Amino acid sequence: MLRLISPIALAIVGILLFGDGTYIHGKAWLAQLLLNCAFDRSVATGEAVKPWSWADMWPIARIEVKRIGASAIVLEGTSGQALAFGPGHLSQTIDAGERGIAVYAAHRDTHFRFLKNVAIGDVVDVTRIDGQHFRYRMDSSAVVNFDASGLEHATQDFELVLATCWPFDAVTSGPERYILHATLIGTGR
């Protein structure tokens, strides 16, 4: 009897662990699909549209790195709830396209996993929900402590920072952050 129960129990545990491991990635994929629809409706109507009725966040921009085929919808705010569904815009920072530094942050294992493939010189396209389009060129990267970004907030330039946890392959959280810095190179399509 024990010989029969052991393989069944192991199979059930394996299925549960597999399901648990794929859950966050499935949720991230579905959320981006719904967020893309909400973003497109926001651009069409000129008003922020929630991705689902009970959402406490809304899309504010789409970022794309065409060289590597990466795209993500950016949400307003960086609460744990928002970051579970996509990159978040640090609310203390300006909007993309304005003078200063716009900062977008996301988890390294879901929505900003593609940052490990972004290279200095790559172009990042940002489209806001008001339909305005901005092009940034990646000009530097750094690994910093979470409380010491080294960013100069009083800049007179038009800048974008993408931030995530470091290192990319870690399984637990740590104090380091990977910062990609970009400067505005153009507007419009």
SEVEX-869468 format. One line per field, with one value per residue (C-alpha): z, x, y; residue number from 1; residue in one letter. Coordinates in pm, 1 decimal. Each point is the difference from the previous one (the first is absolute). Example, Ala and Ser with C-alpha at 12.3 -4.5 7.8 and 13.67 -1.06 7.14 Angstrom:
pz: [780.0,-66.0]
px: [1230.0,137.0]
py: [-450.0,344.0]
n: [1,2]
res: [A,S]
***
This chain:
pz: [0.0,90.4,-338.9,-173.4,217.8,-18.4,-380.5,5.3,285.9,-175.3,-323.9,181.6,176.9,-333.2,-171.0,284.8,-7.0,-378.4,22.4,271.0,-205.5,-313.1,178.1,23.7,-364.1,-114.7,206.5,-145.0,-356.4,46.2,179.2,-286.8,-248.2,197.0,59.6,-373.7,-69.8,273.6,-132.5,-355.6,130.2,207.0,-305.8,-203.4,265.4,155.3,348.5,231.0,-34.0,266.8,-133.5,206.3,208.4,343.6,-95.6,215.5,-268.7,-366.0,-291.6,-67.5,-271.3,-228.1,-20.8,-285.2,-81.8,-359.7,-49.4,240.5,-55.8,357.0,101.4,326.7,125.6,282.1,290.1,221.8,334.3,136.7,268.3,35.7,-159.0,-307.9,-38.9,2.1,-333.0,-177.3,24.6,217.1,-34.1,315.6,87.5,137.1,-348.3,-311.2,-295.4,-298.8,-237.0,267.9,126.9,277.7,63.2,-55.3,189.8,-81.3,223.1,-26.5,118.5,-157.6,-43.9,-184.4,-170.0,-2.0,-64.4,-345.7,149.7,13.6,-383.6,-38.3,-109.4,17.1,-320.5,-21.1,-67.2,237.6,-133.5,250.6,-95.7,264.1,29.8,-143.4,-323.2,22.5,-105.0,123.6,-101.0,245.9,-53.8,273.1,100.9,324.8,249.5,361.0,292.6,312.1,352.9,30.6,203.0,-205.0,-364.0,-82.2,-211.2,-14.4,28.3,-79.5,-355.9,-284.9,-249.8,-108.9,144.5,55.9,252.5,-0.8,331.2,126.1,261.5,-49.9,-78.8,-264.1,88.9,378.5,168.8,305.6,28.2,80.5,49.4,-350.7,-291.5,-370.7,-147.7,-373.5,-87.1,-326.7,-150.8,-226.0,-367.6,-170.0,7.8,-228.4,-196.2]
px: [0.0,283.4,165.2,-316.4,-57.5,360.3,8.2,-346.3,94.8,323.1,-189.2,-251.2,276.5,183.0,-312.0,-62.1,359.2,-9.0,-329.5,137.3,312.2,-194.5,-272.3,192.2,106.9,-353.8,-139.7,260.1,-82.8,-378.6,38.3,207.0,-267.0,-274.5,225.8,72.5,-373.9,-48.7,297.0,-139.2,-341.6,170.6,182.8,-323.4,-209.8,265.6,-97.5,158.2,-182.2,32.9,97.8,-271.7,-281.4,157.0,349.1,153.4,253.6,-10.1,241.8,189.0,247.4,129.9,373.8,161.4,351.7,-48.9,351.2,-82.2,-377.8,-82.6,-305.9,-181.3,-284.6,104.3,-240.4,-33.7,166.7,235.1,-206.5,39.8,-343.1,100.3,339.4,-170.9,-160.0,262.3,270.4,-91.4,69.5,156.0,-257.1,263.4,151.8,-113.7,-183.6,200.7,71.8,17.4,313.3,153.9,19.7,-291.4,57.7,-166.9,62.9,-103.6,88.1,308.2,-170.6,-313.8,-58.8,360.0,167.0,85.3,226.5,286.0,-5.5,-12.3,332.2,149.1,-107.6,-337.5,-303.1,-296.0,-331.5,-250.5,-359.4,-210.2,-378.9,-41.3,147.6,330.2,302.9,358.5,324.3,282.1,347.5,155.5,324.8,108.7,-69.5,96.6,-51.6,-77.6,-122.4,-378.5,36.1,278.3,-107.6,241.9,-267.4,10.7,-366.9,63.6,117.4,-92.8,2.7,-283.2,89.0,-144.6,115.6,-104.3,71.3,-25.1,155.3,348.7,132.7,-240.6,41.6,-38.2,-279.3,-27.7,-24.5,307.1,109.8,135.8,-182.9,82.7,-47.6,-17.4,22.0,-118.0,-15.1,-272.5,101.4,-331.1,-376.5,-277.3,-7.0]
py: [0.0,240.7,-67.4,121.1,307.6,133.4,54.6,155.9,231.5,98.2,67.7,221.6,193.0,40.7,132.3,244.2,126.9,37.1,190.2,225.6,69.2,93.9,199.5,329.5,-16.5,-80.5,285.7,237.7,-106.0,34.0,332.0,141.6,-112.8,178.9,299.9,28.1,17.2,261.4,199.5,-1.4,114.9,270.9,135.3,-8.9,178.1,222.5,-120.1,-257.5,-333.7,-269.2,-343.7,-171.5,143.7,-58.9,118.3,272.9,90.5,101.5,8.9,322.6,-101.6,-274.0,-58.4,-189.9,-111.2,-107.0,-141.6,-284.5,-9.2,106.1,197.9,70.8,215.0,233.5,60.0,304.0,-66.0,-262.7,-167.7,-374.0,-34.9,201.8,-171.2,-339.4,94.7,208.5,261.6,296.9,371.1,144.5,263.2,240.9,26.4,185.2,-154.3,-119.6,285.8,267.6,175.7,-208.3,-374.4,-238.5,-326.0,-331.8,-303.7,-365.6,-348.1,-160.4,-336.8,116.5,334.4,128.1,-334.0,138.6,270.2,-250.8,6.7,377.7,147.5,347.1,175.1,-176.7,217.1,-10.8,128.4,135.7,75.1,173.7,-37.8,349.8,-141.8,185.9,-202.8,37.1,-173.4,-49.9,-144.2,-213.6,168.8,-168.2,-275.9,-52.3,-233.0,202.6,-53.8,39.4,320.7,161.4,30.4,282.1,171.6,379.4,98.9,366.9,-70.7,234.1,-288.4,-229.6,-340.5,-346.0,-261.5,-364.9,-174.0,-356.4,-227.3,-141.4,-257.2,-127.9,-368.0,35.2,-193.7,223.7,376.0,201.5,360.1,62.5,160.3,2.7,346.8,69.6,370.6,155.5,348.6,136.6,-0.1,80.4,33.2,-120.4,-322.8]
n: [1,2,3,4,5,6,7,8,9,10,11,12,13,14,15,16,17,18,19,20,21,22,23,24,25,26,27,28,29,30,31,32,33,34,35,36,37,38,39,40,41,42,43,44,45,46,47,48,49,50,51,52,53,54,55,56,57,58,59,60,61,62,63,64,65,66,67,68,69,70,71,72,73,74,75,76,77,78,79,80,81,82,83,84,85,86,87,88,89,90,91,92,93,94,95,96,97,98,99,100,101,102,103,104,105,106,107,108,109,110,111,112,113,114,115,116,117,118,119,120,121,122,123,124,125,126,127,128,129,130,131,132,133,134,135,136,137,138,139,140,141,142,143,144,145,146,147,148,149,150,151,152,153,154,155,156,157,158,159,160,161,162,163,164,165,166,167,168,169,170,171,172,173,174,175,176,177,178,179,180,181,182,183,184,185,186,187,188,189]
res: [M,L,R,L,I,S,P,I,A,L,A,I,V,G,I,L,L,F,G,D,G,T,Y,I,H,G,K,A,W,L,A,Q,L,L,L,N,C,A,F,D,R,S,V,A,T,G,E,A,V,K,P,W,S,W,A,D,M,W,P,I,A,R,I,E,V,K,R,I,G,A,S,A,I,V,L,E,G,T,S,G,Q,A,L,A,F,G,P,G,H,L,S,Q,T,I,D,A,G,E,R,G,I,A,V,Y,A,A,H,R,D,T,H,F,R,F,L,K,N,V,A,I,G,D,V,V,D,V,T,R,I,D,G,Q,H,F,R,Y,R,M,D,S,S,A,V,V,N,F,D,A,S,G,L,E,H,A,T,Q,D,F,E,L,V,L,A,T,C,W,P,F,D,A,V,T,S,G,P,E,R,Y,I,L,H,A,T,L,I,G,T,G,R]
***
